[in-house]
Amino acid sequence: MKWQKEPVDAQAVKDLSRQYGLDLLSAAVLVRRKITTPEALPYWLEEDLRYLHDPFHFPDMPEAVERIFQARDEGERVLVFGDRDVDGITSTAVMVETLQGLGIDTRWQVPQGDDIYGLTSEVVRAFAEDQGTLIITVDCGITSVEEISLARTCGIDTIVVDHHNAGARVPPAVAVINPKVGEDYPFQGLCACAVVAKLRQALALGQTELYGQPVTLVQARFLGAQAGVEVEVAALEHGFEADRASAVFPPGGSRTLMGSLERFLVGRSLVCFDAPRQQQLLKQALGGGVDIYLLDLAEQTRQLFPALAGKTLLEMGEGSRLARYAREDAREMDILLALYRAVAAARFPVIRESLESVLDLVAVATLADMMPMVNENRPLVRAGLEKLNNHPREGLAALLRELSLAHRKIVSRDISWAIAPVINASGRMGTPSLAVEMLLTGDEEERDRLAGEIHKLNQKRRKVGQDAWKAVLPRARELIQGDEPKIIVLHEPTVHRGVTGIIAGRLSRRYDLPAAVLTSVGDHVVGSVRSARGFVATSFLDEFSDILEKWGGHNQAAGFHLFQDQLPRFWERLPQVMAAVTLENRQEEEVLIDAELPPRYLNPELEQLVGRFEPYGQGNPELRFLARKMVVEDIQIIGKDQDHLRLLLAGGGYKWPSVYWSAAERVPKDFSRGDRVDAVFELSRNYYNGNETIQLVIIDMVRSEEQLLDEPVGEGSGVAAGNAGG
């Protein structure tokens, strides 16, 4: 392994520390991870949900809201159709709960047993016979063009709520809510459950007076006797900014210039702050014969936020979070917009509460689906973790009790390694409905029973996965002998369909190659693809689109179905497709280091820094530290196969219990008891017999002086090691 610690600009670290009130070590980590822009920093330094993107950035959101309200008003029957993985299960639960909360006759369905992925013609026809008129697909549907076309002919409307890559054609649905369709939504990395939560939030807003009310914020500013008056306007749709414009009116006013703002002013409610002053300025700008009625936010601001009473907009902005992350001084319109939204949030708390109530499920789904832990995923998951720790929904609380996690602090690692795999097991083993029922039922005994059953399914899934790995690994070894293929593709009929993705992922990581694992299910072949080295899984499957019955997914992972009689055509075409694949060059495995810790920084307070960068996941790996000249005080070989190490390391005046996975063979060749070692590690907590302790998870370790970084350590290596462990 090559250790890599990117050099950082010491002045940039000091500037970031001073500007945002950060300790130097935190600032150094942010700079090293290139998180320094005003646009990115709020997602790392703030916990407020105000930094989430507006749900009405989705172009079809108004159509989705209106169609669901129509279903409510006309007493229609609605089907929620989801997927069998964690994201699909949680999406189904959130959508069903939302519709039932509106009083809508709601049915739900997820693929069971050997059902293929996605909406099928059989499901559509059965729902038509059941007098259904609206299908909402969640975590699927974006490639179901034929099925949604069939639904239209059956008199059924469809709303697609998905996050997978779209195909060449977008289905003819009433509304498609997908961050990867079009370029309007600012962030593509949402899981499906988060997209459903956005729809839920929009539906809550749709029941307030903000919905459908055309509002324009108006802010006039006197520029001087010679310059005139600047008038800035911002059009709001459903409470969120849709457009903005401004014009400078010369002394004496200008009716001609007024025309440029007419679409913002006519037929809309006009809102300002300090109406008497704004009326005076507008008369100067537009001429004395023009009367404009303005709604004043000043009184509501005084009532809701007494601390702001008597302040101007600019005075409010000086101490605000808005100013903290602005590239330049905040404009009065920006402050007015923030004030309007704060007043709206205070007047209509149901909008925020509707979102917060499902964020525990959003957090689980986001981490389970390995979405990038950047942008708005961070506040979503952070708030979800808080809910999971303080007042989780009853179904998740039952599962936490079943997994003996109920009385400890849940962090992102617990979701990724403990909670999500158990929920996933219900789908992998063919019964995802058990998990949906666990999340929806109001019966406490039933919740506990379902949590226990799902836990047992996960234990069974582990055994099935082990057997599948034993069957596939020898064939993979044989395949890569000689000329290494660009893609590992294996058809193993004995593999359970629920673990093809797990096995493909293990092969991909082991050999640093894309991998596809296929198995037979009746008259179908089912497969999963996992990526490596820049390979795009969905593009690979596009090359077989004419012989696949169903396929879809993401760049990194995808799934597909085809009939058994099409398998020979698949094998025949594979060499041609494989020949056209270009993989990125292999890189020597690197251990990226966030900070080298001088001895005085190697103390239990390090845990606070680690907590500050939660949640961890894709795009935000757990912090890794380097500590030098630690003493190995004890080594124990542990594990069923005696291949892991438990160590006690001494450093910084503390004893550090540590684990080092799959490293038993390195003793005593690379280190032994009594040695001084340099160690790269992550910080975690160990729970044993009711006791909770900090432990180090060793990533790599060598005797001191053996391992050199690519860049010099100490003076000149970014932040001086003696200051902040840079």
N, C-alpha and C positions, 0 to 999 in steps of 0.2 A: 504493500500500500504506500502511496505517496501522500505525504502530509502537505496540505496547502492552506496557507493563511494569507489571504489577499492583503496587499499593502493598503493602508488608508492614509489620507491626508490629515495630519494632526490638527491643522487649523480648522478643517471642516468639522472634525469631531468637537473641538472646543466651541465653534460657532453654533453647532446644533445643540450642544449642551446648554449654552447660555440662552439661546433663543427660546427653548422649550422647557427649561428648568429640569434637565435630565442629568443624572450622574454620568461621569465620563465613560464608564463601562457600557452602559446602555446606549449612549450616543455612538460609541465605537462599533457596537454590534449593528446598529442601524446603518451607519455609513458603510461598513463592510458588506452588508446585504443590499446596499444601494437603495435604501428606503429613506430618501431625503427630500422629496418634493412636497410642496404644500398640498398637492392633490392626493398623495399617498399617505402622508403622515397621520391624518385623522383616524384612519382605519387601524392604526397601531397604537395611538396614544389616547384615543377617546373610547368611551363605552356607550355613548348616547346613540340611540337608534335614529337620530335626526340625520345621520349621514347616509342612510339608506336611499337608494334611488326610488323615484316615484313610480308606483305601479302603472300609472297611465302613460309611462314611456313606451309600454307595449302598445303598438298601434291598434290592435284589435281588442284592447281591454274594454272600451265602452260597449262594443258589440257583445262581448261575453257577459258583461254585467246586465245589459238590457235583456238578453235572451234568458238569463237565469231568473230575472225578475218576472219576465213573461211567464215562465214555467210556474213560478210561485202564484202569480195572480190568476192563472187559468187552470190551476189544479192539475198540472201535467205530471206524468210519471217519468222520472229521470234515472238513467243508469250510469253509474261511475264504473269505468273499466280501467283497471290498473295493471301492474306488473308484479312478478313474484319475488323481486329482490327487495332490500330494505327501503330503497327510495320509492319503489312502486307500492309497497305495503303502507308506508307512512303517508304517501301522497293520497292513497285511497282513503285512509282513515281521516285525514284532514278535510278532504273534499266532501266525504259523506257527512261528517260532523257539521260542516258549514251549511250544506244544503238542508239537513234536518233541522238546524237552528233557524232556518228561514221557513220551516213548516212544509217543505217540499217532500212529496212521496218519492223516496229515494231507494233504489236498489243498487247493489254493488257486486262486482265480480272480478276475480283475478284468476290467471291461468292455474289450473290444478293438474296434478299428476303429470301426464305426458302431453298436456295441451301445448300447442306451439305459442311462441311469443306474439303478443299484440292482438289487436282487434281482428276477429274473423267473421266471415260471412255467416257462419252458423250462429254466432252471438247476435249479429244484427237481425237475422230473420227471427230468432227466438224472441228478441225484445219487441219486434214489430207485432208478433202474435200476442204479446203481453200488453198490447195497447200503449207501448212506450213511444215518446215523441222527442226525447232529447238524450243523447249519449255524450258524456264528458269523459274523454280518455285522459289518463294521468300517467306520466312516465312512459308513454307510448303514443302511437297515433300519427306521428309526423311522416311516416312512410306508408301509412294505410290508405293510399289513394283509392284503390278499388273498393275497399270495404266501406269507406265513407261515401263514395259515389253510390254504392248499393243502398246505403242508409237513406240517401236523398230520395232515391226512387221508391223507398218504402215509407216516405213521409216523415223520416226522422232527421232532425237537425243534429249536428255534432259540434262540440267545442273541443279542440285539441290543446291540452296543457302538457307540454313536453319540454325536454332540453336536449334531445339527441340531434345528431346531424340530420339535416333534411336531405332528401333525394333530389333528383332533377325536377320533380313536380311536387308542389305543395298541395295537400289534400283539399278538396272543395268544402271546407268546414265553414260554419257561421263565423267562427273566430279561431285563430291560431295564436296561442300565447306561448312563445318559445324565444328565449334570448338569442338563439342562433339563427333565427329567421329574420332577415332584414338587418338594418344597421341602427335602428332607433334606440334599442335598449343599450345602456352604456356598458354593461358587463355581461359577458357570455358564460361565466363560470358558475351559474346557479344550478343546483340540483333540481329535480322535478318538484320535490316537496316544497322547496323555497318558492318556486314559481306558483304552486298552488296557494301558498301562504300569501303571495302578492295578490292573487285573485280574491282570496278571502278578505284581505285588507280593502281592496277596491269595492267589494260588495258591502262592507261595513260603511265605507264612506258614502256609497250610493244610497244609504238610508238616512243621510243627513242633508241639510239644506245646502251644503257645499256642492253636492253633485248636480251637474247640469246647469249650475248658475254661472253665467258669463261675467267674470269680474275683471276689472282692470285696475291695477295699482297705479297711482298718479303721484309723481314727485316733481315739483317745480323748484327751480333754484335761480336766485337773482345773481347775475354775473357782473353787474355794474351798470352805471348810467349809460355808457357807450355801447356795451356788449348786449344788453337785453336780458332775456330770461330763457333758461334751458328747461324744457319740459321732457321728462322721461316717463315712459309708460311700459307696463308689463302686463300682458294678457294672461290670465289664469283660466285653466280648464279643469274643473273638478278639484279646485284648490291648488293645482300645481302649475308652475310656469310653463307656458306654451310658446310665447314669443315676446320680443322686447324691441322697442324703438325709441328714438329721441330726436328732438329738433330744437334748434336755437332760434328764438323769436327776437327780432330786432326791436329797439325802443319804438313804442307806438303800436306794436302788434302786427300780425300778418295772418289774414284769412287764408291766403294761399298755402302757407306752411301748415295750417290747421288740417288741410286736406290730407297731408301725409300721415296724420295720426287719426284720421276719422274712423277707420275700422276698429281702432282700439277704444274709441269714445262713444260711438253711437250704439244704442241698444244694449249697453252693458252697465252693471253696477260699478261705480267709480269709488275707489277706496283710497284714502290718504291718511297722513298723520298731521295733526294741527290744521284742521280745515279752514279756520279764518285766514291764516297766513297763506295757505295754498290757494284759496279763492282769490285773494288779492293779487298773487303772482300770475294766476291764470288769466285774470282780466287784463293785466298788463300785456301778457303774451298774445291773447286772442282778440283783444279789443273789448271795449266796454259793453258792446251790445250782446255779448254771448254769456248766457247763464248756464253754469254747470253745477249740478248737485253732487256733492261729495259726502260719502260716509266717512266719519272720522274714527280712527282706531284709538285716539288718545284716551277716551273715557274707559273703554274696555281694558286698555293697557294699565291704567291707574288702578282699576278694580282687581284685575287678575295678578298684576305684578307691582305691588306698592313700591318696591325699591326703585322702580323706573320712573316714578311720578316726578314731573317737572324737568325731565331730561329731554334734550333734543335727540333726533335720530343719530347724529354723529357722536354725541356723548354716550348714547347706548352702545354704539359700535366699538368705542374705544376699549372697553373691557370685555368684549364678547369673544366667544370661540371663533366667530366669523373673522374677526380681525387677526386672530392668532395664526390662521392658516392662509391669509390673503397674500397674494404676490405683491400687491400694492394696497394703498389705503382703500378701505371698503367704501364703495359708493353708497349714497343715501338710499338708492333703490334696493341695493342688496340688503341693507339693514331693514328697510321697510318690508321686503319680502320675508325675511327671517322673522320679523315681528308678527306679520300676518299669520304665518304658519304656526308660531308659538301660541297666538291667540286662538287659532282654529283647534289646535291640539288640546288646549285647556278647555275649550267649550265643548268639544266632542271627543272625550277620552275613549269612546268605544272604538274609534279607528285604531288607536295604538293598542288597546286591550285585545282587540280581535287578533292582531298579529302576535302579541306577546304570549297569548294563551297556547299557541301551537309551536313555539320556538324550540321546545325540548325535542319534538319530533324533527324539526328542521335541522337541528344540530346533529342528531343521530344520522339522518339521511345524508347530510353534506359530507360528514366524515366517512360514512360507509361507502359512498359513491366516489370517494377520493377526489372531491372537487378542490380547486386551488384555494388555499387558505389566505386569500388576499381580498382587497376591495371590500364589498359589502358582506362577503361571507364571514369576515372577522366579527363585526358586531352581531350578526345573526347567530353565529355559533357561540360567541361569548355570552350573549343573553340567554341562549338555549342551555348552556352549561349551568348558568346561575339558576335557571328554573329547575333544571334536573337535580341540582343540589338542595334546593330549598322547598319547592312544592311541585314535584313532577306530577304529570297526569297519572291517574290511578293504574292504568295498564302498565306503564313503565315502572311505577313504584313496585308493582307485583313482581316484575322481572328483576328489579334490583334486589329485592328480598330473596328471590330464588337463587340469584348469583352471589349472595352474601356481599353485596355492594351497597346496601342501604345505609350503612352508618359510617361511610367514609367519603371523603371529597372526591367527586368524579372529575377527571380531567380528560382532555381529548384522547389520550392514549387508552383510557378505559373504554371509551366508545369504540375506538378502532379495533382493539384487541379482545374485548370481552362482550360488550353489549351488542354491537352490530353483527358479529358472526353468529350469535345465537338467534337473533331475529332472521338473519339470512338463511339459517338452517331450515326454517319452516318452508321457505320457498325452494331451496335446493332439494329437499326431500319430498317435494310435491304437494305440500299442504300449506301454502302461504295464507290461506283463509284463517288458519288458527291464529296467526299473528295479528291479522286485521281484527278478528273478533276480540282478541285480548286487549287491543287498544280502544275498541268501541264499546264493549259491554259495560253495563252498569251494575252487574252482579259480581260482588267481591269474591265469592267462592269460585265462580266461573273464571274470573281473572287469574286467581291463584292456580287453579287446575291447568289452565292453558299455559301459564308461565312454566309450570313444571313439565308439561308435555313438550313444549318447545325446547326446553333445556335438554331433555332426553334425546330429542331429534338431533341436537347439535353433537351430542356424544356419538350418536350413530353416524352422523355425517363425517366425523373425524375418522372413524373406522373405515367407512366407504372411501374416503380420500386416501388413506394409507394404502388400501388394497389397490386403488387405481394407480397410485404412484409406483407401486411395485410392478404393476403390469406394463406401464408406459416407459419407465426409465430405461430398461434394457433395450427397448426398441429405439429410443432416442439416441442412446450411445452408439448403436449400430448404424443409425442413419447419418451421424456426423463423422463417422470414420471415413478417411479418404478425403474426397472433395467435400468440403463443408457446404451444406445448402444455405441459401439466403433465408429460407424460412423452414422451420420444423413443422411438418404437417403429418399428423398421425391419425389413423382411423382405428380405434380400439373398441369393438362392440361390447366388451365386458365392463367398460367404464360407465358409472352411473351418470346420467345426463346432468345431475345437479352439481357435479364437481368438475365438469370439463373446463370451466373458467379457471378454477383453482389450479388444475394441473397445467393448463397452458401458461398461466402466470409463473408457476414454479420452473417450467422448462425455459421460459423466456429469461428469467433471472439467472438460472444456472448457466446457460450457454450464451447469454447476451445476444440472442437472436429472436426475431418474431416467432411466435408459435401458434399453431392451430391444432386443437384436439377435437376429433369427431367421434361420435358414438351413434349406435343404431337404436331407434325407438320405434318399434312397429314398422310401418312402411316408410318412416322418415329417417333421415340422418340429421342429427343436431350437432352443431359445432360452436366453439368459442375461439376467438382470436385475441391474442395479447401482443402488444407492440414492444419494440426495442429499437434503438438506434435510428430514430426518426421515421420509422415505418408507420404509415397511416392505415389503421385497420379497416375503416369503412371504405377507403379507396381500393384496397385489395379486394374486398367483397363486391365492389361495383363491377369489377372485371368478370364476375360470374352472375350478373344480375338476371340474365335470361334463363338461367337454370336453377336459380334459388327461388324458393317459395316465399321466404321471409328473410330479411336481414336488416341490421341497423346497429347503431351504437355511437361510439366516439372515436376520436383519433387513436386513443390508446387501447381501447377494448371494444369488441363488437361480438355479436352472435348471429347465427344464421340457421336456417332449416332448408332442406331440400328433400325431394322424394328419393327413395332408394334407387329407382331406375335412372336417376340423373347422376348418380355417383360416378359411373364410368366417364361421363362427359367432364365431370369435375377433375378427375385424375388426368384425363387427356389434355385438358387446357392448362393445368397447373404449371408444367415446365415453361410454357410460353409466358405466362404471367410472372413467374418467378424470375425469368431472365430479364424482364424489364424493371425489376425492383432494384433500387439503389439504396444501400444502407450507409449511414454515417460511419466513419472510421471508428474502430474500437479505441477507447481511451484507457490508459492505465487507471486502475481503481484509485480514486482520490478520496482522502479524508479531509473534508473542508472544515477548517477550524474557525470558530467565531471569535475567540479571544484566548490569548495565553495569560494565565493567571499567576502573578507574583504570589509568594507565600501568604501575604497578609490578606489577599482577596480569596484565598482558599478557605472559606469558612461557611457555616450554615446559612448565612445571609444570602449566599448565592442562590438559594431557592426562591427568594423574592424576585430576582432578576429573571429566572426561568419562568415564574408565574406571570411576569409582566408581558412576556412574548406569547403566552397562550392566546388562542388555540393553535396547536401545531397540526401540520398535515402537508399535503401537496403544496409546493410553493413557499412553505414556511417550515422546513425541517427543524427538529428539536435542536436547541443550542448545543454546540459541542465546544468543549474547553480543552486546553492543553495545560497540564501541570508537570513540571520537571522535578526530578530528583526526589520523588516520593519513595518511601521505604516499604518494601513488601514484608509485612510482619507475619502474615500467615497465608497459606494456600491450601484449599481443600478441593479435591476432584469430586464433582457431584453429577447427578443426572442418571436416568435409567441406564443409559449406555456409557456412563462415566466419561462424557466428552465435554463437560462444562467445568468452569472454575468459580469458586467462591473465594474471595481474597479479603484481606484486611490491609489497607494501605494507610500509611502515615504521611501527613503533609499539612503545612500551615498550622501546626499545633493541634491538629485533630486526627482522630482515627476514622477512617472511611470504609465501612463495609462496601464491598464491590462484587459485581458479577461480570464474568467474561464468557460469553457463549461460544461454544465450539472451539475452545482454545486449550483443552487439556493436553493435546499433543505438543504444545509449545513449552511444556515444563519437562525437564529443566534446561532444554536446549537454548531457549531465548531469555528466560528469566527464572529465578528461583527465590526461595525464602531468604531474606536478608539483603537482596539486591536493591540498589537505587534504580528507579525506572522513570521514564517519561511516559505519561499516559494521556491519551485522548479519550474523553468520556462525555456521557450525557448524565444529567442528574435525574433521579426518579425517587419514588418512595416504595418501601417494601412493607408489606403487611403480613405478619406472621403471629399466630396465636394471640390475636387481639392487639398486638403491639405494632406501632407505626414508626418507621425509621427512614432517614435519608440514606440512599445508597447510590453508588456510582455504577453506571453501566458502561463498561470498558468497550471502546470501539477498536482501539489498537494500543499496544504497549510494547516498549522495547527497553533494554537496559540503557541507562543514561549515557549520552554521548554517541549513541549508535545512529539515531534518526536525525536527519537534517531537514529543515523546511526549505521550500523553494526560495523563500526570501529571508533575509537576515532577521534575527530576533534582537529586540532591544532598541538601542538608539537608532533613530532613522527608519524604523519599520512601521511607521504610522504613528499611532499614539504610543508614547514612550512606555515601555513595560513597567517602569517604576511608578507611573502615574495611574494608569487605568487598565492595565492588562491588555493593551492593544495588540 
